[in-house]
Amino acid sequence: MSQEYLFMLLIIPALVLSCAKDHPTAPLPVKEKVSVVEVSKESVSRTLDTFGTVLYSSKADVYPSTEGIIEEVLVEEGDAVGKDDILARLRKNKLLLERERARSEVNSKKALLKLAEEKLRLKRKSIEAELITLQNSREELIRKEREHRNIESIYIKKKRLFEAGGISEEQLRELEMALSGAETELIQAEGRLSAQQIGFRDSDILEAGYSVPENETEKKALFVIINSRIQEAEREVAQAELDSALTRLNAVEMLLLETNIRSPIAGIVGKKYFDQGEKVSPDTKLFTVFNTERIYIKVELSEGDLSFVEEGQEAKISFDSIGIETRGRVKFISPYIDPETKTCTIKIECENPERVIPPGAFASVSIITEPQGLRTVLPENCILTDRGGNRYVFLVRAGVLFKKEVKVAYKTRGTLILSGGLEEGDIVCENPSPHFREGQEVEIYYKEVDE
C-alpha cells in the first residue's frame, strides 16, 4: 500500500469529524395538525335547497258603494282583518236626514193604504147589502104581480056582476081604483128592480170579461168583485205607493250600512290609498286586502334543478325573520323557462292559519325530491375541486394523506350526499389546504362536538 493512499485513509475521517463539529444534525420537520371527520351513513332525504318570496293566494280591492267623506279609518297597512270587518266609515249626516224623510213618507203611505182598504171593505159590505135589497125587490115584485092578478081577477068577475045588475056602479069604480093602484105599484116595483139590477146582471158579468157562473153563491161573489173594482184599484195604487216609499227607505238604510266599508275577505291590509277627510266615490279604490290564509312561495329554479322537481312534492319552509317553520307542497311548475336567466318559476302552496306570514317575506325552502333513506354523507368543507372540475378529498391513513376523487350525488343544507369514492368509516381531512400533497405526514385530531 502506498504512503499516499494511507495518508488519505487517515485524513478523510479526521475531516469528517471536523465538519460534524462545525455543522450539527438538522431537526426533523414538524407535522401539520389537521382536523378530520369520519365518513358515515345517515338516514336523510334528498332536498333541493333554495329560497323564495311569499305571494298571496288572492286579493280584493275595496271600493265605497256610495259617495261620501271618510270620517274614520279603523285599520292601517299590515293589519290582519276578518271577512266583513269594518275598515273605515263614511260621514252619514245627510243620509240620516234622508232616512227620517223616507220614514215619514212610509208612514203617510201606510195611512193612505189603510184608508183605501177601509173604503174597499165598506164598498164590499155595501154591495152585499145591495144584493140583499135586490133579492127583496125581486120578492116584492112577485108579490105585486100576485096582488095585481088577484085584483084583476076580482074586477073581471065584479064587472060581469055589474053588467047583470048584481053590484052598484060605485062598487065597480072602487074595484077599478084598486086595480089601477095595483098596476101602479107593480110598475113601480118593476122600475125599482130594474134600477137595482144595474151592475148585477149576467150581461154585466160578460161585459167585465167573466163567464157567468151557474152557482148563485159564486155569482154573488163575482158581483162583489165587479162592483168594487174602483176601490180595489185605489187600494192597489196605495199599496204601490207604499212599496215605492219602502223601497226608498230600504235604499237609504242600505246606503247607511254601506257607510261602513267592510273587507270582503279575510287577510292582511296590503295597501291604503286615501287619508281621513278625503271625499271618495264608488270608483275610488280605498284598500287592497290580501288573502293570506293560504299563501304561495314563489321560487326561481335553474334549468338543471328543474328536472328533480315534480308537482305534489313536499317542501320545508323557514322564515328566519319571524322565526316560523312550516311545510307545503309544490303546486305549480311554469312551462316557461326564461331565456336570459335560464330559470323557471314554481309555486309552493302552504297554509298560514294565523296570517302571521306577510306577502313579500323571504323564505328558505328545501324541496324534498327523494324520500328518506340511508346514504353516505360528508360535510361540504371536506371537498376540494381541481381545475378540471373534479372533486376530491384527502384521506388520512396512519398519519399520511392520500388524495381520493369522490362523486357527489347532491347537496343538502351544507352536507354532501356521495354516490361513490368513499366508504363508511373512512377518515377524511376537514378544511384541507389545496397545498396538501399526497404522502404528506400529518398529525390528526377530532373537533369536540358540543352536547
C-alpha positions in Angstrom: 0.0 0.0 0.0 1.5 3.4 -1.0 2.1 6.1 1.5 -0.3 8.5 -0.3 -3.2 6.1 -0.1 -2.6 5.5 3.6 -2.5 9.3 4.2 -5.9 9.6 2.6 -7.4 6.9 4.8 -6.2 8.8 7.8 -7.1 12.3 6.8 -10.7 11.8 5.5 -12.1 10.6 8.8 -10.5 13.5 10.5 -12.0 15.9 8.1 -15.5 14.3 8.6 -15.3 14.6 12.3 -14.2 18.2 12.0 -17.1 19.1 9.7 -19.5 17.3 12.1 -18.5 19.5 14.9 -18.9 22.7 12.8 -22.4 21.6 11.4 -24.7 19.9 13.9 -27.5 17.5 12.6 -30.8 19.4 11.3 -34.1 18.7 13.3 -36.9 16.6 11.7 -39.7 18.7 10.1 -42.9 19.4 12.3 -46.1 17.5 11.2 -49.1 19.7 10.3 -52.1 19.3 12.5 -55.3 18.6 10.7 -58.9 18.2 11.8 -60.6 15.1 10.5 -64.1 13.6 10.3 -65.3 10.1 9.9 -67.4 9.2 6.8 -70.8 7.9 8.0 -74.1 6.8 6.7 -77.2 8.7 7.8 -80.9 8.5 7.1 -81.5 11.6 5.0 -83.9 12.7 2.3 -82.7 14.3 -0.8 -83.6 18.0 -0.9 -83.2 20.9 -3.2 -82.3 23.9 -1.2 -83.2 27.3 -2.4 -85.1 30.4 -1.4 -88.3 32.3 -2.4 -90.7 35.0 -1.5 -94.3 34.9 -0.3 -97.2 35.6 -2.6 -100.8 36.0 -1.6 -103.3 33.4 -2.9 -105.9 36.0 -3.8 -106.6 39.7 -3.2 -109.6 42.1 -3.1 -109.7 45.8 -3.9 -112.1 47.6 -1.7 -114.3 50.5 -3.1 -117.1 52.5 -1.4 -120.6 51.8 -2.6 -121.6 55.5 -2.3 -120.1 58.9 -2.5 -119.0 60.5 0.8 -116.3 61.8 3.0 -114.0 59.5 5.0 -114.9 60.1 8.7 -113.0 57.4 10.4 -110.2 54.9 9.5 -110.0 51.8 11.6 -107.1 49.9 10.1 -103.6 50.6 8.8 -101.4 48.8 6.3 -100.2 45.4 7.7 -103.2 44.9 10.0 -104.9 41.5 9.9 -108.7 41.7 9.2 -111.5 39.2 9.0 -114.2 38.9 6.4 -116.8 41.7 6.9 -114.6 43.6 9.4 -115.1 47.4 9.2 -112.1 49.1 7.6 -113.4 52.7 7.5 -116.6 54.7 7.9 -118.1 57.5 5.7 -119.8 60.6 7.1 -123.6 59.9 7.2 -125.4 63.0 8.5 -127.2 63.6 5.2 -128.2 60.0 5.0 -129.7 60.1 8.5 -131.9 63.1 7.5 -132.9 61.3 4.3 -133.8 58.3 6.3 -136.2 60.4 8.5 -137.9 61.8 5.4 -138.2 58.4 4.0 -139.7 57.0 7.2 -142.3 59.9 7.3 -143.3 59.1 3.7 -143.7 55.4 4.5 -146.0 56.3 7.5 -148.1 58.6 5.2 -148.4 55.9 2.5 -149.4 53.3 5.2 -152.2 55.6 6.3 -153.4 56.0 2.7 -153.3 52.3 2.2 -155.3 51.7 5.4 -157.9 54.2 4.2 -158.1 52.6 0.8 -158.5 49.2 2.4 -161.3 50.5 4.6 -163.1 52.0 1.6 -162.8 48.7 -0.1 -164.2 46.8 2.9 -167.1 49.2 3.2 -167.8 49.0 -0.5 -168.0 45.2 -0.4 -170.3 45.4 2.6 -172.4 47.9 0.7 -172.6 45.6 -2.3 -173.6 42.7 -0.1 -176.4 44.9 1.2 -177.4 45.9 -2.3 -177.6 42.2 -3.2 -179.9 41.6 -0.2 -182.0 44.6 -1.3 -182.1 43.3 -4.8 -183.4 40.0 -3.6 -186.1 41.7 -1.5 -187.1 43.8 -4.6 -187.5 40.6 -6.6 -189.6 39.1 -3.9 -191.7 42.3 -3.7 -192.2 42.3 -7.5 -193.5 38.8 -7.2 -196.0 39.9 -4.5 -197.1 42.9 -6.5 -197.6 40.7 -9.6 -199.7 38.3 -7.5 -201.8 41.1 -6.0 -202.3 42.6 -9.4 -203.6 39.3 -10.8 -205.9 38.8 -7.8 -207.4 42.3 -8.1 -207.7 42.0 -11.8 -209.5 38.6 -11.5 -211.9 40.1 -8.9 -212.5 43.1 -11.1 -213.4 41.0 -14.1 -215.9 38.9 -12.0 -217.4 42.0 -10.4 -217.7 43.7 -13.8 -219.8 40.8 -15.0 -222.0 41.1 -11.9 -222.4 44.9 -12.5 -223.5 44.2 -16.1 -226.0 41.7 -14.6 -227.1 44.3 -12.0 -225.6 42.4 -9.2 -223.5 45.3 -7.8 -223.6 49.0 -7.9 -221.6 51.3 -10.2 -219.9 52.8 -7.1 -218.6 49.3 -6.1 -217.3 48.8 -9.6 -215.5 52.1 -9.5 -213.8 51.2 -6.2 -212.5 48.0 -7.8 -211.3 49.9 -10.8 -209.4 52.3 -8.5 -207.9 49.3 -6.6 -206.9 47.7 -9.9 -205.3 50.9 -11.0 -203.4 51.3 -7.8 -202.2 47.7 -8.0 -200.9 48.3 -11.6 -199.1 51.5 -10.4 -197.4 49.6 -7.6 -196.5 46.8 -10.0 -194.9 49.3 -12.4 -193.0 51.0 -9.6 -191.7 47.6 -8.3 -190.5 46.7 -11.8 -188.8 50.1 -12.1 -187.0 49.8 -8.7 -185.9 46.2 -9.6 -184.7 47.3 -13.0 -182.6 50.1 -11.4 -181.2 47.9 -8.7 -180.2 45.2 -11.1 -177.7 47.6 -12.9 -174.3 46.0 -12.2 -175.8 42.8 -11.1 -176.9 41.3 -14.4 -175.5 38.5 -16.4 -174.7 41.0 -19.1 -172.6 42.9 -16.6 -170.6 39.8 -15.8 -170.0 39.2 -19.5 -169.1 42.8 -20.1 -166.5 42.6 -17.3 -164.8 39.7 -19.1 -166.0 36.8 -16.9 -168.1 33.8 -17.6 -171.5 33.6 -15.9 -171.3 31.1 -13.0 -174.1 28.6 -12.7 -173.8 28.6 -8.9 -175.7 31.5 -7.3 -173.1 31.9 -4.5 -170.3 32.2 -7.0 -172.3 34.7 -9.0 -172.8 36.9 -5.9 -169.1 36.8 -5.1 -168.3 37.8 -8.7 -170.7 40.7 -8.4 -168.9 41.9 -5.3 -165.6 41.9 -7.3 -167.0 43.6 -10.3 -168.7 46.4 -8.4 -165.8 47.1 -6.1 -163.2 47.5 -8.9 -162.7 51.2 -8.4 -162.0 50.7 -4.7 -159.8 47.7 -5.4 -157.8 49.9 -7.9 -157.4 52.6 -5.2 -156.1 50.1 -2.8 -153.6 48.8 -5.3 -152.4 52.3 -6.1 -152.0 53.0 -2.3 -150.1 49.7 -1.9 -147.8 50.5 -4.9 -147.1 54.0 -3.4 -146.3 52.3 0.0 -144.0 49.8 -1.7 -142.2 52.6 -3.5 -141.7 54.5 -0.2 -140.5 51.4 1.5 -138.0 50.8 -1.4 -136.7 54.4 -0.9 -136.4 53.8 2.8 -134.6 50.5 2.3 -132.2 52.1 -0.2 -131.3 54.8 2.4 -130.9 52.1 5.0 -128.5 50.2 2.7 -126.6 53.3 2.0 -126.2 53.9 5.7 -124.9 50.3 6.1 -122.6 50.9 3.2 -121.0 53.9 5.0 -119.3 51.1 7.0 -116.7 50.0 4.5 -116.0 46.3 5.1 -113.4 43.8 4.0 -114.8 41.3 1.5 -112.2 38.7 2.5 -110.1 37.7 5.5 -106.5 38.7 5.1 -104.0 41.5 5.6 -104.4 45.1 4.6 -101.7 45.4 2.0 -102.3 49.0 0.8 -104.3 52.1 1.8 -104.9 54.7 -0.9 -106.5 57.6 1.0 -106.4 59.8 4.0 -109.1 60.7 6.6 -111.3 63.5 5.5 -111.0 62.8 1.7 -114.0 62.8 -0.5 -114.5 59.5 -2.2 -116.8 58.0 -4.8 -117.7 54.4 -6.0 -114.8 54.4 -8.4 -112.2 55.4 -5.7 -110.0 52.5 -4.6 -109.7 52.6 -0.8 -107.8 49.4 0.2 -106.2 46.3 -1.2 -106.7 43.3 1.1 -104.5 40.2 0.6 -105.9 36.8 1.4 -103.0 35.1 3.3 -104.8 32.2 4.9 -103.2 30.1 2.2 -100.0 31.5 0.6 -97.6 30.6 -2.2 -93.9 30.6 -2.0 -92.5 31.8 -5.4 -89.2 30.1 -6.2 -86.9 30.6 -9.2 -85.2 27.3 -10.1 -82.3 26.8 -12.5 -82.9 24.7 -15.6 -80.7 22.0 -14.2 -82.6 21.7 -10.9 -85.9 21.7 -12.6 -85.6 18.0 -13.6 -85.7 17.0 -9.9 -88.9 18.8 -9.1 -92.5 17.5 -9.6 -95.9 18.8 -8.5 -97.0 17.4 -5.2 -93.5 17.1 -3.7 -93.3 18.2 0.0 -91.2 21.2 1.0 -89.8 22.5 4.2 -90.1 26.3 4.5 -88.4 28.5 7.1 -89.0 32.2 7.7 -85.9 33.2 9.7 -87.0 36.8 10.1 -90.1 35.8 12.1 -88.9 32.5 13.5 -91.5 30.3 11.8 -91.1 26.9 10.1 -93.9 25.2 8.1 -94.4 22.8 5.3 -96.0 23.0 1.9 -96.3 21.2 -1.4 -95.2 22.1 -5.0 -98.5 23.3 -6.5 -97.4 24.8 -9.8 -94.4 24.5 -12.2 -94.3 27.0 -15.0 -93.9 25.6 -18.5 -91.8 28.6 -19.4 -88.0 29.0 -18.9 -86.6 32.5 -19.1 -84.1 32.5 -22.0 -82.0 35.2 -20.3 -81.8 33.8 -16.7 -82.3 30.1 -17.6 -84.7 29.9 -14.7 -88.2 28.6 -14.2 -90.9 29.7 -11.7 -92.5 27.3 -9.4 -95.1 27.9 -6.6 -95.2 26.1 -3.3 -98.6 26.2 -1.5 -98.7 26.3 2.3 -101.2 27.3 5.0 -101.0 30.5 7.0 -103.8 30.0 9.6 -102.7 32.7 11.9 -101.9 35.0 9.0 -98.6 35.9 10.6 -96.6 35.3 7.3 -96.9 38.5 5.3 -96.7 38.8 1.5 -93.2 39.6 0.3 -91.5 37.8 3.2 -88.2 35.9 2.4 -88.3 32.2 2.9 -85.7 29.4 2.9 -87.0 26.4 1.0 -86.0 22.7 0.9 -87.9 20.7 -1.6 -87.8 17.0 -0.8 -87.0 15.4 -4.1 -86.3 11.9 -2.7 -87.8 10.2 0.3 -85.9 9.3 3.5 -83.1 6.7 3.0 -79.7 5.6 4.3 -76.9 7.4 2.4 -73.2 8.2 2.7 -72.8 11.8 3.9 -69.8 14.1 4.2 -69.5 17.8 5.3 -69.1 20.1 2.4 -65.9 21.6 3.9 -64.1 18.4 3.2 -64.2 18.8 -0.5 -61.7 20.4 -2.9 -62.2 20.9 -6.6 -59.3 20.8 -9.2 -59.1 22.9 -12.4 -60.9 20.2 -14.3 -63.9 20.4 -12.1 -63.2 17.1 -10.4 -63.9 16.8 -6.7 -61.5 15.1 -4.3 -60.7 14.7 -0.6 -57.6 13.8 1.4 -57.9 10.5 3.2 -55.8 10.1 6.3 -54.3 6.7 6.9 -51.7 6.0 9.5 -50.9 9.7 9.7 -50.4 10.0 5.9 -52.5 12.0 3.4 -53.9 10.2 0.3 -55.8 12.1 -2.4 -59.1 10.5 -3.4 -61.6 11.5 -6.0 -65.3 11.4 -4.9 -68.6 11.6 -6.7 -71.3 13.9 -5.2 -74.9 13.0 -5.8 -76.3 16.2 -4.4 -76.0 18.6 -1.5 -78.5 19.4 1.2 -78.0 22.1 3.8 -74.2 22.1 3.8 -74.0 18.3 3.7 -72.9 16.3 0.6 -74.6 13.1 -0.3 -72.0 10.9 -2.0 -72.6 8.4 -4.8 -69.1 6.9 -4.8 -65.4 7.3 -3.8 -65.6 6.8 0.0 -66.8 4.1 2.4 -68.3 4.3 5.8 -65.6 4.7 8.4 -63.0 6.4 6.1 -61.2 9.3 7.9 -61.2 12.5 5.8 -59.3 15.7 6.3 -61.6 18.7 7.2 -60.9 22.1 5.6 -58.0 20.7 3.6 -55.5 23.1 2.0 -55.1 23.0 -1.7 -51.3 22.9 -1.0 -51.6 19.5 0.7 -49.8 16.7 -1.2 -50.3 13.0 -1.3 -47.9 11.2 1.0 -47.6 14.1 3.4 -47.4 13.1 7.0 -49.9 14.9 9.3 -51.0 14.9 13.0 -54.8 14.4 13.3 -57.3 15.5 15.8 -61.1 15.4 16.1 -63.1 18.5 16.9 -65.1 18.4 20.1 -68.8 18.3 19.5 -71.0 20.3 21.9 -73.5 18.1 23.6 
